[in-house]
């Protein structure tokens, strides 16, 4: 009984594999010059994309630095207040989170 099931399963698998092989037999591999051209085109595309990303990065960085320098020159008091306020706010948020976690731990 088990041997018949195994043979039937083997026949089904063999027929499925034969059908799969028949579908992929007509596919021809690409030519070597075509592959070389494809690789060269892809390398050029990646180089252009990398250059564009670097230009965008520089543009955004230049914008941020100019905004900071402008704010420093225009209103230095406001600049220094903001420079002090952000770290104080971050440390305050971390302290509040630590107290909440401690309170939750003691409640459990």
N, CA, C and O atoms as a GROMACS GRO file, in nm:
protein
  432
    1UNK      N    1   0.083  -0.119   0.000
    1UNK     CA    2   0.000   0.000   0.000
    1UNK      C    3   0.087   0.125   0.000
    1UNK      O    4   0.068   0.215  -0.082
    2UNK      N    5   0.183   0.132   0.093
    2UNK     CA    6   0.270   0.248   0.102
    2UNK      C    7   0.360   0.258  -0.019
    2UNK      O    8   0.391   0.367  -0.067
    3UNK      N    9   0.403   0.141  -0.070
    3UNK     CA   10   0.491   0.139  -0.186
    3UNK      C   11   0.417   0.190  -0.310
    3UNK      O   12   0.476   0.258  -0.394
    4UNK      N   13   0.288   0.159  -0.321
    4UNK     CA   14   0.208   0.208  -0.434
    4UNK      C   15   0.192   0.360  -0.427
    4UNK      O   16   0.197   0.429  -0.529
    5UNK      N   17   0.171   0.412  -0.306
    5UNK     CA   18   0.159   0.557  -0.290
    5UNK      C   19   0.290   0.627  -0.327
    5UNK      O   20   0.289   0.732  -0.391
    6UNK      N   21   0.401   0.567  -0.287
    6UNK     CA   22   0.530   0.625  -0.320
    6UNK      C   23   0.555   0.624  -0.471
    6UNK      O   24   0.608   0.721  -0.526
    7UNK      N   25   0.518   0.515  -0.537
    7UNK     CA   26   0.536   0.507  -0.682
    7UNK      C   27   0.445   0.607  -0.754
    7UNK      O   28   0.487   0.670  -0.851
    8UNK      N   29   0.323   0.621  -0.706
    8UNK     CA   30   0.231   0.717  -0.766
    8UNK      C   31   0.282   0.861  -0.746
    8UNK      O   32   0.277   0.942  -0.838
    9UNK      N   33   0.331   0.889  -0.628
    9UNK     CA   34   0.388   1.020  -0.599
    9UNK      C   35   0.510   1.046  -0.688
    9UNK      O   36   0.528   1.157  -0.738
   10UNK      N   37   0.593   0.946  -0.706
   10UNK     CA   38   0.711   0.958  -0.790
   10UNK      C   39   0.671   0.984  -0.936
   10UNK      O   40   0.734   1.066  -1.003
   11UNK      N   41   0.568   0.916  -0.985
   11UNK     CA   42   0.520   0.939  -1.122
   11UNK      C   43   0.466   1.081  -1.137
   11UNK      O   44   0.493   1.146  -1.238
   12UNK      N   45   0.392   1.128  -1.040
   12UNK     CA   46   0.336   1.264  -1.046
   12UNK      C   47   0.449   1.368  -1.046
   12UNK      O   48   0.446   1.464  -1.122
   13UNK      N   49   0.547   1.347  -0.961
   13UNK     CA   50   0.659   1.440  -0.956
   13UNK      C   51   0.738   1.439  -1.086
   13UNK      O   52   0.780   1.544  -1.134
   14UNK      N   53   0.758   1.321  -1.140
   14UNK     CA   54   0.832   1.311  -1.266
   14UNK      C   55   0.758   1.380  -1.379
   14UNK      O   56   0.819   1.449  -1.461
   15UNK      N   57   0.627   1.361  -1.385
   15UNK     CA   58   0.550   1.427  -1.491
   15UNK      C   59   0.550   1.579  -1.474
   15UNK      O   60   0.559   1.652  -1.572
   16UNK      N   61   0.540   1.626  -1.349
   16UNK     CA   62   0.545   1.771  -1.325
   16UNK      C   63   0.681   1.828  -1.361
   16UNK      O   64   0.690   1.937  -1.418
   17UNK      N   65   0.788   1.756  -1.328
   17UNK     CA   66   0.922   1.802  -1.364
   17UNK      C   67   0.942   1.804  -1.514
   17UNK      O   68   1.006   1.895  -1.568
   18UNK      N   69   0.889   1.704  -1.582
   18UNK     CA   70   0.900   1.701  -1.729
   18UNK      C   71   0.824   1.818  -1.791
   18UNK      O   72   0.872   1.878  -1.887
   19UNK      N   73   0.708   1.850  -1.737
   19UNK     CA   74   0.631   1.963  -1.787
   19UNK      C   75   0.705   2.095  -1.760
   19UNK      O   76   0.705   2.185  -1.845
   20UNK      N   77   0.767   2.107  -1.645
   20UNK     CA   78   0.844   2.226  -1.612
   20UNK      C   79   0.966   2.239  -1.704
   20UNK      O   80   0.998   2.348  -1.750
   21UNK      N   81   1.034   2.128  -1.729
   21UNK     CA   82   1.149   2.131  -1.821
   21UNK      C   83   1.105   2.171  -1.961
   21UNK      O   84   1.178   2.244  -2.029
   22UNK      N   85   0.989   2.125  -2.005
   22UNK     CA   86   0.940   2.158  -2.138
   22UNK      C   87   0.911   2.308  -2.151
   22UNK      O   88   0.931   2.366  -2.258
   23UNK      N   89   0.866   2.369  -2.044
   23UNK     CA   90   0.838   2.512  -2.049
   23UNK      C   91   0.965   2.595  -2.060
   23UNK      O   92   0.965   2.700  -2.125
   24UNK      N   93   1.073   2.548  -1.999
   24UNK     CA   94   1.197   2.626  -1.998
   24UNK      C   95   1.297   2.583  -2.104
   24UNK      O   96   1.405   2.640  -2.112
   25UNK      N   97   1.264   2.484  -2.186
   25UNK     CA   98   1.357   2.439  -2.290
   25UNK      C   99   1.372   2.541  -2.402
   25UNK      O  100   1.479   2.552  -2.461
   26UNK      N  101   1.267   2.616  -2.430
   26UNK     CA  102   1.273   2.708  -2.543
   26UNK      C  103   1.339   2.842  -2.509
   26UNK      O  104   1.352   2.927  -2.597
   27UNK      N  105   1.380   2.862  -2.385
   27UNK     CA  106   1.446   2.988  -2.345
   27UNK      C  107   1.594   2.978  -2.380
   27UNK      O  108   1.664   2.885  -2.339
   28UNK      N  109   1.640   3.076  -2.457
   28UNK     CA  110   1.782   3.076  -2.494
   28UNK      C  111   1.857   3.174  -2.406
   28UNK      O  112   1.802   3.278  -2.368
   29UNK      N  113   1.980   3.143  -2.373
   29UNK     CA  114   2.058   3.234  -2.289
   29UNK      C  115   2.093   3.361  -2.368
   29UNK      O  116   2.108   3.356  -2.490
   30UNK      N  117   2.105   3.474  -2.299
   30UNK     CA  118   2.138   3.598  -2.369
   30UNK      C  119   2.282   3.595  -2.420
   30UNK      O  120   2.366   3.521  -2.370
   31UNK      N  121   2.307   3.677  -2.520
   31UNK     CA  122   2.441   3.681  -2.578
   31UNK      C  123   2.537   3.755  -2.485
   31UNK      O  124   2.495   3.837  -2.404
   32UNK      N  125   2.664   3.725  -2.498
   32UNK     CA  126   2.765   3.788  -2.414
   32UNK      C  127   2.774   3.939  -2.437
   32UNK      O  128   2.781   4.014  -2.340
   33UNK      N  129   2.775   3.987  -2.562
   33UNK     CA  130   2.777   4.133  -2.580
   33UNK      C  131   2.654   4.203  -2.521
   33UNK      O  132   2.663   4.314  -2.470
   34UNK      N  133   2.541   4.136  -2.530
   34UNK     CA  134   2.419   4.193  -2.471
   34UNK      C  135   2.430   4.206  -2.320
   34UNK      O  136   2.389   4.306  -2.262
   35UNK      N  137   2.486   4.102  -2.256
   35UNK     CA  138   2.505   4.106  -2.111
   35UNK      C  139   2.605   4.214  -2.072
   35UNK      O  140   2.585   4.286  -1.975
   36UNK      N  141   2.714   4.225  -2.150
   36UNK     CA  142   2.814   4.327  -2.120
   36UNK      C  143   2.754   4.466  -2.132
   36UNK      O  144   2.783   4.554  -2.051
   37UNK      N  145   2.671   4.488  -2.233
   37UNK     CA  146   2.606   4.617  -2.251
   37UNK      C  147   2.510   4.646  -2.136
   37UNK      O  148   2.503   4.758  -2.087
   38UNK      N  149   2.436   4.543  -2.094
   38UNK     CA  150   2.343   4.559  -1.983
   38UNK      C  151   2.417   4.596  -1.855
   38UNK      O  152   2.372   4.683  -1.781
   39UNK      N  153   2.530   4.530  -1.829
   39UNK     CA  154   2.608   4.559  -1.709
   39UNK      C  155   2.665   4.700  -1.716
   39UNK      O  156   2.664   4.772  -1.616
   40UNK      N  157   2.715   4.741  -1.832
   40UNK     CA  158   2.769   4.876  -1.848
   40UNK      C  159   2.661   4.982  -1.828
   40UNK      O  160   2.685   5.083  -1.762
   41UNK      N  161   2.543   4.958  -1.884
   41UNK     CA  162   2.432   5.052  -1.868
   41UNK      C  163   2.390   5.064  -1.721
   41UNK      O  164   2.364   5.173  -1.672
   42UNK      N  165   2.385   4.951  -1.653
   42UNK     CA  166   2.345   4.951  -1.512
   42UNK      C  167   2.450   5.022  -1.427
   42UNK      O  168   2.414   5.096  -1.335
   43UNK      N  169   2.577   5.002  -1.456
   43UNK     CA  170   2.683   5.071  -1.382
   43UNK      C  171   2.674   5.222  -1.403
   43UNK      O  172   2.690   5.299  -1.309
   44UNK      N  173   2.647   5.264  -1.525
   44UNK     CA  174   2.633   5.406  -1.555
   44UNK      C  175   2.512   5.466  -1.485
   44UNK      O  176   2.517   5.577  -1.433
   45UNK      N  177   2.402   5.391  -1.485
   45UNK     CA  178   2.280   5.438  -1.418
   45UNK      C  179   2.303   5.454  -1.268
   45UNK      O  180   2.259   5.552  -1.208
   46UNK      N  181   2.372   5.357  -1.208
   46UNK     CA  182   2.400   5.366  -1.064
   46UNK      C  183   2.494   5.482  -1.032
   46UNK      O  184   2.478   5.549  -0.930
   47UNK      N  185   2.590   5.505  -1.119
   47UNK     CA  186   2.682   5.616  -1.098
   47UNK      C  187   2.607   5.749  -1.104
   47UNK      O  188   2.630   5.837  -1.021
   48UNK      N  189   2.518   5.765  -1.202
   48UNK     CA  190   2.437   5.888  -1.212
   48UNK      C  191   2.347   5.905  -1.090
   48UNK      O  192   2.334   6.015  -1.036
   49UNK      N  193   2.285   5.794  -1.047
   49UNK     CA  194   2.197   5.800  -0.932
   49UNK      C  195   2.276   5.838  -0.806
   49UNK      O  196   2.229   5.918  -0.725
   50UNK      N  197   2.394   5.782  -0.791
   50UNK     CA  198   2.478   5.815  -0.676
   50UNK      C  199   2.518   5.962  -0.679
   50UNK      O  200   2.519   6.028  -0.575
   51UNK      N  201   2.551   6.013  -0.796
   51UNK     CA  202   2.589   6.153  -0.810
   51UNK      C  203   2.471   6.244  -0.775
   51UNK      O  204   2.488   6.345  -0.707
   52UNK      N  205   2.351   6.208  -0.822
   52UNK     CA  206   2.232   6.288  -0.790
   52UNK      C  207   2.203   6.288  -0.640
   52UNK      O  208   2.169   6.392  -0.584
   53UNK      N  209   2.217   6.172  -0.575
   53UNK     CA  210   2.192   6.164  -0.432
   53UNK      C  211   2.294   6.248  -0.355
   53UNK      O  212   2.259   6.315  -0.257
   54UNK      N  213   2.419   6.246  -0.398
   54UNK     CA  214   2.522   6.326  -0.332
   54UNK      C  215   2.494   6.475  -0.350
   54UNK      O  216   2.513   6.552  -0.256
   55UNK      N  217   2.448   6.515  -0.468
   55UNK     CA  218   2.414   6.656  -0.491
   55UNK      C  219   2.298   6.699  -0.402
   55UNK      O  220   2.298   6.809  -0.347
   56UNK      N  221   2.199   6.613  -0.390
   56UNK     CA  222   2.085   6.645  -0.302
   56UNK      C  223   2.130   6.658  -0.157
   56UNK      O  224   2.088   6.748  -0.086
   57UNK      N  225   2.217   6.566  -0.115
   57UNK     CA  226   2.270   6.570   0.021
   57UNK      C  227   2.343   6.702   0.046
   57UNK      O  228   2.322   6.766   0.149
   58UNK      N  229   2.428   6.742  -0.047
   58UNK     CA  230   2.501   6.867  -0.033
   58UNK      C  231   2.406   6.986  -0.030
   58UNK      O  232   2.426   7.079   0.048
   59UNK      N  233   2.303   6.985  -0.113
   59UNK     CA  234   2.207   7.094  -0.117
   59UNK      C  235   2.133   7.108   0.016
   59UNK      O  236   2.118   7.218   0.069
   60UNK      N  237   2.087   6.997   0.068
   60UNK     CA  238   2.014   7.000   0.196
   60UNK      C  239   2.109   7.042   0.309
   60UNK      O  240   2.071   7.122   0.395
   61UNK      N  241   2.230   6.990   0.308
   61UNK     CA  242   2.327   7.028   0.411
   61UNK      C  243   2.360   7.176   0.404
   61UNK      O  244   2.368   7.243   0.508
   62UNK      N  245   2.379   7.228   0.284
   62UNK     CA  246   2.408   7.369   0.267
   62UNK      C  247   2.291   7.455   0.315
   62UNK      O  248   2.311   7.559   0.378
   63UNK      N  249   2.170   7.411   0.286
   63UNK     CA  250   2.052   7.483   0.330
   63UNK      C  251   2.045   7.488   0.483
   63UNK      O  252   2.020   7.593   0.541
   64UNK      N  253   2.067   7.372   0.546
   64UNK     CA  254   2.059   7.369   0.693
   64UNK      C  255   2.167   7.454   0.758
   64UNK      O  256   2.141   7.526   0.854
   65UNK      N  257   2.288   7.446   0.705
   65UNK     CA  258   2.397   7.527   0.761
   65UNK      C  259   2.368   7.676   0.741
   65UNK      O  260   2.394   7.756   0.831
   66UNK      N  261   2.315   7.713   0.626
   66UNK     CA  262   2.284   7.854   0.603
   66UNK      C  263   2.172   7.903   0.694
   66UNK      O  264   2.175   8.016   0.741
   67UNK      N  265   2.073   7.817   0.720
   67UNK     CA  266   1.965   7.856   0.811
   67UNK      C  267   2.020   7.877   0.952
   67UNK      O  268   1.983   7.973   1.020
   68UNK      N  269   2.107   7.788   0.995
   68UNK     CA  270   2.165   7.801   1.130
   68UNK      C  271   2.252   7.926   1.139
   68UNK      O  272   2.242   8.001   1.236
   69UNK      N  273   2.335   7.949   1.039
   69UNK     CA  274   2.420   8.067   1.042
   69UNK      C  275   2.337   8.196   1.032
   69UNK      O  276   2.369   8.295   1.097
   70UNK      N  277   2.232   8.193   0.952
   70UNK     CA  278   2.144   8.310   0.942
   70UNK      C  279   2.078   8.339   1.076
   70UNK      O  280   2.073   8.453   1.121
   71UNK      N  281   2.027   8.233   1.139
   71UNK     CA  282   1.961   8.254   1.269
   71UNK      C  283   2.062   8.299   1.374
   71UNK      O  284   2.027   8.377   1.462
   72UNK      N  285   2.184   8.252   1.366
   72UNK     CA  286   2.286   8.296   1.461
   72UNK      C  287   2.320   8.443   1.440
   72UNK      O  288   2.336   8.518   1.536
   73UNK      N  289   2.329   8.485   1.315
   73UNK     CA  290   2.361   8.624   1.287
   73UNK      C  291   2.244   8.718   1.308
   73UNK      O  292   2.262   8.833   1.347
   74UNK      N  293   2.125   8.669   1.281
   74UNK     CA  294   2.007   8.755   1.288
   74UNK      C  295   1.957   8.772   1.431
   74UNK      O  296   1.926   8.883   1.476
   75UNK      N  297   1.949   8.662   1.500
   75UNK     CA  298   1.898   8.666   1.638
   75UNK      C  299   1.979   8.570   1.724
   75UNK      O  300   1.935   8.458   1.750
   76UNK      N  301   2.096   8.613   1.769
   76UNK     CA  302   2.182   8.521   1.845
   76UNK      C  303   2.120   8.475   1.977
   76UNK      O  304   2.143   8.362   2.020
   77UNK      N  305   2.042   8.561   2.039
   77UNK     CA  306   1.980   8.522   2.166
   77UNK      C  307   1.881   8.408   2.143
   77UNK      O  308   1.878   8.311   2.218
   78UNK      N  309   1.800   8.420   2.037
   78UNK     CA  310   1.704   8.315   2.003
   78UNK      C  311   1.777   8.186   1.970
   78UNK      O  312   1.734   8.077   2.009
   79UNK      N  313   1.886   8.198   1.897
   79UNK     CA  314   1.965   8.080   1.860
   79UNK      C  315   2.015   8.007   1.984
   79UNK      O  316   2.002   7.885   1.995
   80UNK      N  317   2.072   8.082   2.077
   80UNK     CA  318   2.127   8.017   2.198
   80UNK      C  319   2.016   7.961   2.286
   80UNK      O  320   2.035   7.859   2.352
   81UNK      N  321   1.901   8.026   2.288
   81UNK     CA  322   1.788   7.972   2.365
   81UNK      C  323   1.744   7.839   2.305
   81UNK      O  324   1.718   7.742   2.378
   82UNK      N  325   1.734   7.834   2.171
   82UNK     CA  326   1.696   7.708   2.106
   82UNK      C  327   1.803   7.600   2.128
   82UNK      O  328   1.770   7.483   2.149
   83UNK      N  329   1.928   7.640   2.123
   83UNK     CA  330   2.036   7.543   2.145
   83UNK      C  331   2.030   7.486   2.286
   83UNK      O  332   2.066   7.370   2.306
   84UNK      N  333   1.985   7.562   2.381
   84UNK     CA  334   1.973   7.513   2.518
   84UNK      C  335   1.842   7.439   2.540
   84UNK      O  336   1.836   7.344   2.618
   85UNK      N  337   1.735   7.482   2.471
   85UNK     CA  338   1.602   7.425   2.495
   85UNK      C  339   1.591   7.281   2.445
   85UNK      O  340   1.530   7.198   2.512
   86UNK      N  341   1.647   7.251   2.329
   86UNK     CA  342   1.632   7.116   2.275
   86UNK      C  343   1.698   7.009   2.363
   86UNK      O  344   1.633   6.909   2.392
   87UNK      N  345   1.821   7.024   2.406
   87UNK     CA  346   1.879   6.921   2.494
   87UNK      C  347   1.805   6.910   2.627
   87UNK      O  348   1.788   6.800   2.680
   88UNK      N  349   1.762   7.025   2.683
   88UNK     CA  350   1.688   7.021   2.809
   88UNK      C  351   1.557   6.946   2.790
   88UNK      O  352   1.518   6.868   2.876
   89UNK      N  353   1.489   6.970   2.679
   89UNK     CA  354   1.363   6.901   2.651
   89UNK      C  355   1.386   6.751   2.632
   89UNK      O  356   1.308   6.669   2.681
   90UNK      N  357   1.494   6.715   2.563
   90UNK     CA  358   1.524   6.573   2.542
   90UNK      C  359   1.556   6.505   2.675
   90UNK      O  360   1.506   6.396   2.701
   91UNK      N  361   1.638   6.568   2.758
   91UNK     CA  362   1.670   6.509   2.889
   91UNK      C  363   1.547   6.501   2.978
   91UNK      O  364   1.530   6.405   3.052
   92UNK      N  365   1.460   6.603   2.971
   92UNK     CA  366   1.337   6.599   3.049
   92UNK      C  367   1.246   6.485   3.004
   92UNK      O  368   1.185   6.417   3.087
   93UNK      N  369   1.237   6.465   2.874
   93UNK     CA  370   1.156   6.353   2.823
   93UNK      C  371   1.210   6.219   2.866
   93UNK      O  372   1.133   6.129   2.903
   94UNK      N  373   1.341   6.204   2.863
   94UNK     CA  374   1.402   6.078   2.909
   94UNK      C  375   1.378   6.055   3.057
   94UNK      O  376   1.353   5.943   3.100
   95UNK      N  377   1.386   6.162   3.136
   95UNK     CA  378   1.362   6.150   3.281
   95UNK      C  379   1.218   6.109   3.308
   95UNK      O  380   1.193   6.022   3.391
   96UNK      N  381   1.125   6.170   3.238
   96UNK     CA  382   0.984   6.134   3.255
   96UNK      C  383   0.960   5.988   3.218
   96UNK      O  384   0.889   5.916   3.288
   97UNK      N  385   1.021   5.943   3.108
   97UNK     CA  386   1.005   5.803   3.067
   97UNK      C  387   1.063   5.708   3.172
   97UNK      O  388   1.004   5.604   3.201
   98UNK      N  389   1.178   5.745   3.230
   98UNK     CA  390   1.240   5.659   3.332
   98UNK      C  391   1.151   5.650   3.455
   98UNK      O  392   1.133   5.541   3.511
   99UNK      N  393   1.093   5.764   3.498
   99UNK     CA  394   1.003   5.761   3.614
   99UNK      C  395   0.880   5.677   3.585
   99UNK      O  396   0.833   5.604   3.673
  100UNK      N  397   0.825   5.686   3.463
  100UNK     CA  398   0.708   5.605   3.427
  100UNK      C  399   0.742   5.457   3.429
  100UNK      O  400   0.664   5.376   3.480
  101UNK      N  401   0.857   5.420   3.375
  101UNK     CA  402   0.897   5.280   3.374
  101UNK      C  403   0.918   5.228   3.515
  101UNK      O  404   0.878   5.115   3.547
  102UNK      N  405   0.980   5.308   3.601
  102UNK     CA  406   0.998   5.266   3.740
  102UNK      C  407   0.865   5.247   3.809
  102UNK      O  408   0.846   5.150   3.883
  103UNK      N  409   0.772   5.339   3.785
  103UNK     CA  410   0.640   5.330   3.847
  103UNK      C  411   0.568   5.204   3.800
  103UNK      O  412   0.503   5.137   3.880
  104UNK      N  413   0.578   5.172   3.671
  104UNK     CA  414   0.515   5.051   3.618
  104UNK      C  415   0.578   4.926   3.677
  104UNK      O  416   0.508   4.829   3.707
  105UNK      N  417   0.709   4.927   3.694
  105UNK     CA  418   0.778   4.812   3.753
  105UNK      C  419   0.738   4.790   3.897
  105UNK      O  420   0.723   4.676   3.940
  106UNK      N  421   0.722   4.898   3.976
  106UNK     CA  422   0.684   4.884   4.115
  106UNK      C  423   0.538   4.842   4.129
  106UNK      O  424   0.503   4.774   4.226
  107UNK      N  425   0.453   4.881   4.035
  107UNK     CA  426   0.312   4.840   4.041
  107UNK      C  427   0.295   4.692   4.013
  107UNK      O  428   0.203   4.629   4.066
  108UNK      N  429   0.381   4.637   3.932
  108UNK     CA  430   0.369   4.494   3.898
  108UNK      C  431   0.425   4.414   4.010
  108UNK      O  432   0.427   4.292   4.004
   0.00000   0.00000   0.00000
